[in-house]
Amino acid sequence: MTAAVELCGITKQYGGRTVIDGLSQVFEPGLVYRIEGPSGCGKSTLLRIIAGIDSDYSGRVDLHGAVVSMSPQGGGLIPGITAAENVMIAMTRGRGGRTVIRDAAAASFALLRELGIDGGYSMMPSEYSGGMRARVGIARALAREADLYLFDEPFAALDSSGIATVSSVIKARTAGKTVICVVHDSITAHNGSFYGVTLRMTGSPVSGFEMTQCPDGLCPDLREAGISASKG
């Protein structure tokens, strides 16, 4: 993906209550964004809008042809099939054949091991703990070749060691791609270099972002390039 993802005047209402009001933002290609804000401010809603899951809004989302892969809260796994099969489906995406299935199985086991799941690949999602379901959901998202990766609270059910492991795998597996990661205020990735830009949703209803932190030397370059957290 060579073009940015653009949000233009996004407004979202629930039952007559405006949650997001005229939000505009540019997400530059190849950067990792952390979106934070208080519970209920519309973080997850915004990801669903970007992913095309929620179409009941006004404004415009321009993906410039980007292929999107998303890990929703709780993993978003398909019930009734195993953890490994959940990942394999994302890898094969309609491709068949014995060789494809065999290779996808091996690759899915390898990805799950990277994320800290060593065994239990034939277990159903309902048999997993919350943290394990989250890891499988992340594996499912990473298994798909995409330009834009969206992660909704990927660390919520993990301890500090799990956060370090998962953030490291996401960083390695999405290198050079655009990543938008919604994270609760209380969660800090233990890999300090994981996020390139941190944006905090502001206003009630949300009407913009504030850049709250970024690595030394990155912020001035971003501002010179016009990558800012400007209001609506």
Steps between C-alpha positions, in 0.01 A plus 500: 500500500650833396211733584379612839175392662275804536205567729295798389232647726397173664184539711341208684184491709347239729130541576509869422815559709805619308811303595738620228451845353673605177823308564770529235845343502771377263682176580824492307617174340753290686443653844369338819228700675377458856151642561408553861221665695253435781258208484195569285653785303467318165839333447361160400226665296760689302692181419179331381430798275851486351466124448167542323312298763294800608352693207242699696685831519545821305826621353752314290769233550751480215719190516656560159463133416662371818423144605391499865541231765351547846521333840190605699463490876489145629661365185190481279552129446269273303328261744483130425844470343839467665748773580732384222214485250406857585851609402519272195181646353656845507814366333332308219205736429333282240811323372474123514710195433684259725832684478344836583318355802812318624717810468233718666476259792876511558506879467207542738667284766820705464311830535309380805827387662650845437206652686547271798261214421701178500251220451125464528452589136200267472317667789184697431494876572259441789763283669760776502553763767437863410871561448536198272196600295652843457827348376319277250302801375823692453649202315194493277545867412874463439444192283334711234718695256381859542607862464321624811478308827247598767523369858228572755627466860743219413674514839195526729505136614880463516752538781819703461693207352221430252484865396874502430479180294193595299611857428836368376331252263258761366789737437702236315210362298368841388832667420451763233120483524258744660376395844226662710474361851231599750634471853338572836654788694639264764691283251855581399682274253821377660677527168561875508574523128175333393299817445609773262217744569262517796169678450250575774134544409377833634170677546157386609384397249840421349595756238875459467828350617788629704849362449604406852832324450738365243864388488776762521569653162177377343258775592681790325535297182132408511396861546723616214336235281157630599410189701309659783214426730284787387138546599215420262 
